[in-house]
Amino acid sequence: MGKKLYIGNLSFDITDEELEKNFSQFGEIVSAVIIKDPVSGRSKGFGFVEFADEDSAKNAKENMDGKEVGGRTLKVDEAREQRQQRRPRDNNFGYRKRF
């Protein structure tokens, strides 16, 4: 089973392909994606790299955490599960109108 890593403090100019290239030396990559602002399309400065196996991810984390890439010091850690989106409320107080 694969393992996903969080990659923080990325240069705003780095692309998905460059991110994959920087981490591919550690093993087979399933996906590499930079998170972008939906409105501006600009990088948010972090992304995720998913490896095919856990050993590759562990090796990448040990070797890339604290390494300088693109003039910035990377923060590499295991990715956490995505949080559930909060359900929008009906009014400012969270109560439904009863009419």
N, C-alpha and C positions, 0 to 999 in steps of 0.2 A: 504494500500500500504506500502511496506517495506521502510526501510531507511538504507543507507550504510554509514559507518563510516570509516575514514582514521585513521590508527593506526601507528604512527611514533615512531622512536627511539627504535625500537625493538632489542632485543638481536639477534645476527646473528645465534644463535643456536636454536631458537624457531621454532617449527613446526606448520603446519596448525592446527593440532589437539590440541596442547597446547594453541594456540591462541583462538580457539573455546571454550576450557574448561575455560579459564580465563574470557570470556565474556558471557558464557551461563547462569550464575547466574542472568542476567538481563532480559532474555526473550528468545523466540524462535529464533534461528539463522538459516538463509537461507543458508549462505555461510561464510566461513572464509578462507582467502587465504593470504599467504606470497608471496610477489613479489620477484622473483629470477632473477639473471642475466642469460640471455639465453645461454651464452658461458660457464661460469664456473658452473652454477647451484647453486651458493651461494646466500644466502639471501641478498637483498639490504637494509634490515633494516626497511622496512615498509610493511604494508599490509592493507587489508580491511576486515571488518566484516559487513555483511548485516543482519539486523534484520527483522523479519516478520512485526513488527509494529513500528511506530514512537515513541511511548511512551517508549518502551524498549530501543531504540537507544538513546533517550534523557537521560534516567536514566543511561545508560552505560557511556555516554560521561561525565556526571556530576561526576560519581563516579570513573572512571578510568583515567581521564585526570590528569596527575601529579603523578599517583601512580607508585611505583617501582615494576617492574616485571623482573625477571632474571638479577637483578643488574643494570637495566636502567630505567630511568624515562620516562614513556609513554607520548606521545603527541597524544591526541584523538580529532578529529574534524569531522565535516560533510564532506563527500567526495564530491568533485566537479565533474562535468561532464567531461568525457574524451575528451581531445582535439583531433581534427582531425589531422591525419598525414599529413605533408606537402608533396605535390606532388614532386617527384624528378625532378630536372631541367635537361635540355638537355646538357648544357655545363656550364662552370664556371660562366658565366654572366647571366644565366637565359633566354637567347635568343635561339630560335630554328634556326637551320641552314636552309637556304633557297637556296637549290640547285636544 
